[in-house]
Amino acid sequence: MTRPLSRAEVPPAFGGSAPASVSAPVRVPGGGGRPAAAGSAAAGLQAVLLDMDGTLVDTEGFWWETEVEVFAELGYELADEHREVVVGGPMSRSATYLIQATGADVSLGDLTVLLNSRFIERVERGVSLMPGARRLLTELAAHDVPAALVSASHRRVIDRMLVSLGPDHFALTLAGDEVERTKPHPDPYLTAASRLGAHPGRCVVVEDTATGVASAEAAGCHVVAVPSVTRIEPAHRRTVVPSLEEVDLPFLHSLIASAY
């Protein structure tokens, strides 16, 4: 197995209650309060875009437990082999796959409601942030680096999670049911960067699944992968770390600086 790279080993070639739509200018480090200019060659790191489940909050296991529980009530047993297929995916894709895999007699709409409702019931009992998440969000806010929460989860789920994450940490939040095409398509990260006035190539995305990594890379962003369930390999403009505790502001700045 390839050992995840530490920050020191990354070669130069590697790469709020705020609404989902933000109209106010967003400050960037050293920008003097001016909005980030798309394509600006001197702006450096313009924004950090973060996934939610499995990246900032320890909930990927919650989703699988919810899916297993709901399908058991429908009379079907989910084999573990299905977990890697649905992890990190949008609700519509994951639910459709599970219906087809089991042959369950339930509509996509009804299953989506069941899964979201049961998941929210589960997180109401408490959710833990991933190691390093709180410190990273606090550091970004303290240095006026715009952060966006970009998730394939639906808005009602994100709003519940913001109670734990703190809405004031994010310049904007974007849910999977607020874009026409969600992950692994590039739309979520392109939308978030655009609304922040940032160029995708000057953004760093933090993700935990291959689906999210594919979305960020298709958008042209640098990626820091913190694998949760499935293995992710390092690649050009993709750095793999074992934990958010390895990620700080100087590290994020270095990823952009090394590419320009």
N, C-alpha and C positions, 0 to 999 in steps of 0.2 A: 504493500500500500504506500502511495506517495504521501509523505508527511506534509501537512499544510505549511506554507511559507510563513516565516515570521517577518515582521516589518523590515528587519535588517537584511533579509535575504531577497527582497523584492528587486529584481533587476530593473534598470531604467526603462526597458521596453514595455514593462507591465503597466500595464496600465495601473387655549386658543379655542377657542371657539370659532376660529376663523372658518369661513365657509369654503366650499370646494373651489369657488371662484374668487380670485383676489384682484382687486383693481388698483389698490394703493401701491406706490413704488416700494420695492424691497431693497433694503440696504445690503451691501456686500462689503467684506473687509477691505479697508483702504479706499472705499468708494465715496467717502465724504457725504453719505446719505443719498447719493444718486442711485437710480435703479440700474441693475446690471444691463449692459448693452449686449445684445446677441451678437456673437462673433467678435467681441472685443478681444484684442490680442493681449491686452495688459491687465485684464481683470482677474486672472488666476482662478481660484476656486470661487464659483458663484453661488452654488447651492448644494445641499446634501438631501437626497431623496431616499426615504427609508420605507422598506416593507414593514408590515406589522406582525402578523402571526408567525411565530418561530424566529423572528428577527429581533423585535423589541419586546414582545410578550411571549411567555412560554405556553403557547396554546395549540401548537400543531398536534400534540397528543390529545388535547380536548376535542379537536375536530374529528379525529379518528374514533375516539370513544363515543362521540355523539352519533356518528354514522353507523357504528356497530350497534349501538343501542336502538336507534330508530329502525334499522332494518330487522333487528331481532323482533321488535314489536310487530313488524309487517310479516314476520314468519320466515325470514331469510337470515342465514349466517354468512357474514362477510369474512372471507379468507384473508390472511395477512398479506397475500400477494397483491391485493388491490390497493394497499396503502401507498406504495410508491407511485402508483399511477395517479392517484387523486391529490397527493400532497402538493400544496402550493398552487393548485389550479383554481380557476374561478368556479363559483358555485354551480353555474349552469353546466359547465363541462364535467365536473366531478359527479354531480347528481345524475346527469344523463348517462355517464359511463356506468355508474352503479346500478341504475335501472336496467340497462342492457345486460350487464354482467350477471345479474341475479334473476332477471325476468319478473321483477316485482310489479304487481298490479297497482301502480301509483303514478299519477301524472307528475311531470316535471314541476309544475307550479305548486302542487300540494306538497311535494317532497321538499322543495326549497323552503316553504313556510315552516314545515316540521323541523328541518335541520337548523334553520336560523333561530327559531324559538327555543329549541332544546339547548342549543349552544349558549344562547344568552342566559338561560336558566343556570347552566353550568358555570359560567364566568361570574354570575352574581354571587356565587359562593366564595369567590376570591381568585385572583390571578396574579402570578408572579412575573416581574419584569426579568428579562434575560440579564445575566451578569454583564455589567458595564453599560447597560442601556440608559439608566438614569444619569450617570456621570457624563455620558456622551451628549445627551440632549441638553443637559445643563451647560456644558462647555460650549456647544454651538450657540445657544442663546446668549451666553455671556460675551461672546465675541461677535455678535450680530451676524452670524452666518445663517441665512434662511434655510429652514428645514421643512420638508414636506412629507406627510404621511401618505404613502401611495399603496393601496391595498386592493386585492381582489375580493375582499369581503364586502358585504353590502353596508350601506350607510348606517342602518340601525345597529349593526355590530360595531362599526367603527366608533359611533357616538358612545356606546357603552364602554369601549376600551379607553376612550379619552379620559374617562373618570380616573383610571389608574395611571395613564401616561401623562396627563396634564395637557389640556388643549393649548395653553399658553406657550408650549414648546414648539408649536408648528405655525408657520406662516400660512399654510393651507393644508387641507386634507382632501384626498380624492378616493372615492369608493369604486368598487368594481361595477356597481350598477349605475354609475354616473358617466361611463364612457361607452361608446358603441361596441368597441372591441377591447376586452381587457387582456391581461397577461395570458399567453406569452407574446401577444402583439405589442408593438412599441407604443401604442396610443397612450396608455396611462402615464408613462414617463415623459413622452413628448408634450402631453397636455400640462403636466405639472411644471416642467421647465418653462414652457411658454407663459404660463400664468404668473410665474415668478420673474419673468423677464430675463431668464438665464439661457445661455446656449447649452444644449445637451452635452457637448464636448467639454464644457467647463463644470459639469455636475458629476458628483460621485454618488452612485446608488449603492445602498447596503441591502443585500438580499440573502435569503437562506436556502432557496430551492432553485433547481435547474430552470423551472418555468419562469421564475422572476428574473433570473440572470439572463435568460433569452430575451425577455422583454426589454430589459435595460440595455443590453448590447445592441439590439435592433434599433433602439432609439439613439445610439451613438454615445452613450454615457460610459464613464469609467465605472467598474464594478468592484466592490469589496464583498466577497462571498463568505458567509459564516454558516456553513452547512449544518442543518438541523437533523433531517431524517435521511436524506440521500447524499451520496458522495458528489463533490464538485471538484473538478480539476482546475489548477491554475491555467491561464491562457493570456494572450496578448490583451492588455487593458483590463485584465481580471486578476485580482489578488485574492488568495484564499487565506483566511485566518481562522484559528480555532474558536475565538470568542471576541465579543465586542470590547472586552478588556484590552485587546490589542489595538484598538482603533481610537485615535485621538486626533485633535485638529492638526498638529504638525504632520502627522502621517497622511491625512486627507489632502493637505496642501501639497505634499511631496508627490502625490500621484498625478496631480495636474501639472506641476512644475516639470516633472520628468518627461512629460509628453510634448512640451513646447520649448 
